[in-house]
Amino acid sequence: MFKFIWNYLKGYVIIKITGFSIERFLNLCLNKNIQLSKLEEVSDGIICSISIKDFKQLKIISKKTGCKYKIILKYGMPFFIFKNRKRKMFLIGAIFFVFLLYYFSSFIWSIQIIGNNQIDNNEILKFCEDNGLYLGAYKRKINIKEIQSDLKNNFDIISWANIKIDGTKITISISENIQKQNTTQNTIPCDIIAKETGVITNIVTRTGRPLVKAKDIVKKGDILVSGELFLKDGEEIKGIQNTYSDADILAKVEKEIKVTVPFDYYVKDFTENKKTTYNLLAFNKNFNILKSNIDFEKYDTIISRTQLKLSENFYLPFIIKKTEYKEYIPKKKAYSIDEAKLYANKLITEKIIKEIDFSSDILNKEIIYEENENELIATAKLTIIEDIGEKAPISVSYQNEGSNTEDGTNQVTNSQ
């Protein structure tokens, strides 16, 4: 983008070179450091671009090689000024516009964040803003290396960060660490209790003392695995030591999910009436361009934003905000019995996805429908296999008669 602006300010011409020694013509240009760009071969010669300064040197090369050249198009500020030399105010305005664009190019007007799946964009933007990177920031004052380093130091989940400035757009690319499960053993003594009433189907105990087995019926709140370990001397219990219980306990559980579907409902019947307002957001300030009074009783609002830009990466500090208001009239409709049942099934499925853990297995689902005058009540009776274990902390105490534990540390105990 900057190269384009620089070439425009200097001015250049597009020429066509013809003759029998075009290759020699090009070699002599190369030897004299005359830059020819955008070369395109045509049936009777070559078309290329050349700066005004270099164009003046072609006369000597043309005589040596016998090749001819002619101007096809003149482009750039010098030609524009010459053409409009008598229109002073227009010329001053054009020059001011060019320098205004150059001024705008010194700031950041668009920020893009890519690679973040676990960190919210707003968190990163807030952190960058506190460190001098924000919309409207002067590019030369942005310490990219420091912000990159601070991002990794302040967000443990970020393993790599890269900030790239391209035109007036800045791209923040990050790579996140893969979240690993915490395998460090918890040392807080606890029991495992039942969070649901059900029938135990499988139990695998890693630490703690299991109090139930497969096919046992348990109620909500029952202790399934105790954190109290008995310290024995032969058959005699000498004390009790509390520990952290860890186990996988699956049980068959009965659950109910109930939804209600009114037979009467409303849909939006949109009319042809609509109104549109426009706002200009310039330098983070809001200006009303076209305002309209909204006198609709019921309407939907659709908002779209378009940021002005000169190229893919040359954004301007101007955003056009379009707000469209569409009027609608609420129209009353009624579900048939079959339609109400279909909608109730959909609501039940959504509740199952939301309320039941994805690792659970649904063995059976039965839906019972109950109709009354105004609504349909659907009750889903589910039989599922799920983990019903829930940690319940217990007070820390070590009870023995001065015996050593396995790690060799003495435990203070209360004798029985």
N, C-alpha and C positions, 0 to 999 in steps of 0.2 A: 504493500500500500504506500509506504513512504517513497519507494523507488518510483512509483507511478506519479506521485505528487512532485517529486524532484524533477523528473523528466518533463512534466507538464510546465513547471516553472521555467526550465531552461529552453524548452521548445525543441521540436524535432520535425523532420520531414520524412515522408515515405517516397522513395524513388524507385524507378525502374531502370535497370542496367541492361543494355543490349550490345551485341557485337560478337566477334569471333574469338576474342581473348578474355572472356569473362573470368576464367580461372586465374590468369595472370593479374587481372584487375583486382581480384580479391586478395591475392598474395601480397601485392604492393600495399594495399590498405592495411593488411596485417603487419607488414614491416614498419609502416609509419604510425602504428598504434591508432589507426582509425577504426572505431567500433561500428560494425554493422550488425544489427539485430533483426530478429524475426525474418530471416531469409526464407523466401518462398520461390521455388522454381516454377516458371511458366513456360509456355511453348516457345516464346521468342526471347527469353532472357530470365532475369532474376529481379524480384521485388524485395526490398528491405527497408528498414528504418535507420536513420542516421541523425545525429545531433546537428544543430546549426553550425557549431564550431568546426566539426569534422567535414561538413558538407562543403565548406569553402576550400578544402584542400583537394577536392576531387578533380579539379580542372587540370592539374599537372598530370595526374595518373591517367586521366582520360586521353590526353595527348600521347603519352607513352605507349598505351595499349591499343589505341584506336577504338576503344569502346565509347559508347554514348550513354548518357543518363539524362533522365528528365524527372521533374517533380510531379508526383501524382496527388499528394495531399500535404498540406501544411497544418501542423497541430501544435498547440501550446500557448502559454501566456504571452510571449513576444508578439506572435501573430494576432492574438486576440486584442492586445493593446493597440497595435498598429491599425487594425480594422476599426476599432472604436475610439480612435484618438480624439475625435471631435465631440464625443459624448462623455464629458468629464465626470458627471455625477454617476453615470452608470459604471464607468471605469473604476471610480473610487470605491463604489459599492462592491464590485467584483473582486477587487484586490482585498478589501476588508473581509469579504466572505472567505477567501482563500486563507488568509492569516487566522481567521476565526477557526477554521477547520484544523489548522496546524496547532492552534492553542488547545482545542478540544482533544487532540491526539496525545496530549501530555498527561491525561488523566484516565482513570479506570472507570468505565461506564457499564461493564457487564462482568459478572462473576459466575463461573460455572464450577460445580463440585462433582467429581466422578469417583467411583470406586467405593463409596460409603454405603454399607448395607445396615450396619448396626448403630451408627452415630447419626443423629438427626442433622440436617443441613443447617438449621438455625443455631445449633451448638457451635458448629465450625465457623459460621459467619460471625457469631458474637465474639468468639475467641480472636478471629482475624481482625475484627473491628477494634478490639481493645489493643491490638498490636500494630495498628496503623494501616491495615488493609481493608478498605471499604469502598463503596461506590462514591466516586468523586475524589478518591485519593490521588495525590500527585505521584506519578510513577517513579520519579527519581528519589523520592523519600521512602519508598517501600524497601525494607531490608528483607529480601526474599530468603536468603540463607538462614537468617535468624528465625523467621517465622516457620520455615520448614523444620528446623531443629526443635523449636518450641512446641509445634504440633505433636511431634513424636514424644516429647518429654511430658506433656500435660495430658495426653490421651494414651493410656496404657495399651489400648486396643489397636492403635495405629503403629504399624511396623515400618512403613515407608511413606514419605510425603514428597511431592514435587509440585512446585509452583512455576507456571509458565505464562509470560506476558506476550501476547500477540496482538498488536494494534492497541485498541482500547479495551480488549477483552483479556481477562485473566482466568486461567484454568488451574484449579487445585485438584491434583490427582493423588489419591491416597490408597494404601493397601492395608487391610485390617487383619489382625491375627485371628486364627481360627480358635473359637472359644473351646477350651478343654474342660472337661468335667473335673471338679475338685476331688482328687483321689486321696487327699489327706484325711486320715481317720479322725473323726470327731471324738473328743475326749470328754464331752459333757455327758454324764450318766443319764440314761433315759430308758423308759419302757416303750414298747410298741403297742398301741391300743387300736381297737377297731373303729373306723370312722363310719362304717355302715353295718347294718344287720345282714347276716348271710350265712352260707354254708361253706366252710373251708374246702377248697379243692386241691390246693398245693401249698406247701410251706418249705422254704429253704432258709435256714438260720445260719448266719455267719458269726455273729456274736450275741450273747445274751442267753437266757434260759427259756426255751419254748414251753408254753403252757397249753397249746392246742395242737391238734393233728388233723389230717385230712378227714372230711366227713363230719367234723364237729360243727354244731350250730353255735354261732356267736352273736351277741347283741352289740349294738353301738355303745362304745365306751369300755367294753371288756378288754382286759390285758391279754394280749396274744403272746408277746415275748417279754419276759421280765428282765429288768436290768440288775436284779439282785442275784448274785452268784453265791452259792453256799460253799464255804471253806470247810472241807471234811478231813477228819483224821480217822481213816477207815470208814465205819458207818456213822461215826459221831460227827455232828455238825458243830464246828468250833467257832464259826463266825459268818458274817455276810459281807460281801464286797460289791459295791455298786459299779456298774460298767455301762458303756454305750452299747445299746442294742441295735443290731443291723440284720434285716431279714427281708425276703420277698414273700409276701403272703397273698395268695390269690383266693378269691371266694366268689361263689355264685350269689348274686344280689338281685333282688326285685326292685324295680323303680317305676315310677309313674310320671308321665309328662302330660300336662293338660293345657289345651289351647281353646280359645273361644273365637268363633267367627260370626259376626253379625250378618244377617241376610241382606240388610240394606247397606249400600256403600256409595261413595261419590267418586266420579271421575272428572277430569278437567276437560271441558269442551271449549277449546280455544276459538276466539273470534278472529276476525281480520284486523282488529284494532291493535296497534302497537305504536310505541314511541321510543325514540332513541336519543340518548344524550352523549356528549363527548366531553372528555376532560383531557387536559394536557398536563402531564407530570414532567416538569422541567427542573433539573437540579434538586430532585427530591421534594419539590413543592407542587401543590395542586392548583391548576387554573381551569376554571369553567370556560369551555369554548362555546358549547351549545347546550343550554339548559332548557328543560321542559317540565311543566307541571304534570304530575301523574295523578289523574283523577279516576283511575280504574279502581273498582272495589276489590277485585281479585285479579292478581297478575303474577306471572313468573318473571324472574330477573335473570338475564344472561349477561355476564361480564367477560369481555375479551381485552387483552392488552397487546399492543404492537410497539416494539421498540425500534425507532428509526436507526438505520445503519447505511453506510456507504458501501461496505463490502462485508464478507463473511465475518471478519474480525474487527471491523472498524465501526463500533457502535457509537451512537450519539446520545447525549444526556436528555433525550426527549422520548417520552412514552405516550402514545395515544391510547386512552382508556375509553372503550366503547361499552355503554350500558344500554341493553335493549329490554324493554318492558312489554310483555305479551299478555293481553287481557284474556281471561277465561271465565266461563260460567260453570259453577259446580252443577253437575248433572247427576241426579239420583238414579241408581240402578239396584238391581236385586240379584243375588246369587240363587241359582237353582240348588237343589239338594246335592246333586252330583258336583256342581262347581264349588260349593262350599266345602265338600269333602276333599276335593283336590287341593284347595287352598289350605285347608287344615293340615293335610299331609305335608305340604310344603313347609308350613310353620313348625311342625313337629320335627321334621328333618333338620331344619336350621337350629332348633333347640338342642337336638342330639349332638350336632357338631360342636355347638358352643359349650354345652354343659358336661358332656361325657368325654373322658380322656381318650385320645386317639389310640392308645395302646390297649384299651379294653376291647373285649370280644362280645358282640351281641349275639346271644344264642337264639333268642325268640323275641318277636315284636307283634303285639296284638293291639289293634285300635278299636275302641268302642265308641260309637257315636250316640249322642243324646240330643234330640231335637226339642226345642220349645218354640214359643210363638215368634221370638225375635232373633234367635241365634242358634248356632250349632255348637255343641260342646263335644270336643274330641279328646279322648283319654287314651294315651299309648301306654300299655303295660309291657315293660321290657324285662327280659332276663339276660343279665350280662355277667361276664367274668372280668373282675377288675382287682387291682391291688388295693386292699382295704387298710393297709398298715399306716399308722400315723404316729409320729414321735411324740412322747409325753415326758418332759424332764422330771427327774426325781432328785431328791436332795442327796448331796455327796456325803457318804460316810463309809468308813472302812472298819469292819468289826471282825477282829480275830484275837488270838491270845499271844501276840508278839511274834508270830511266825513270819518268815520272810516271803515276799512275793517272788514271782518268777524272775523279775529283773534285779532282784537282790536288794531292794529297798525295804527298810522296816516300816510297817504300817502300824499306826497307833490304833488300838482296837478297844472295844468294850466287851468284856467277857460275858458269856451267857451263863 
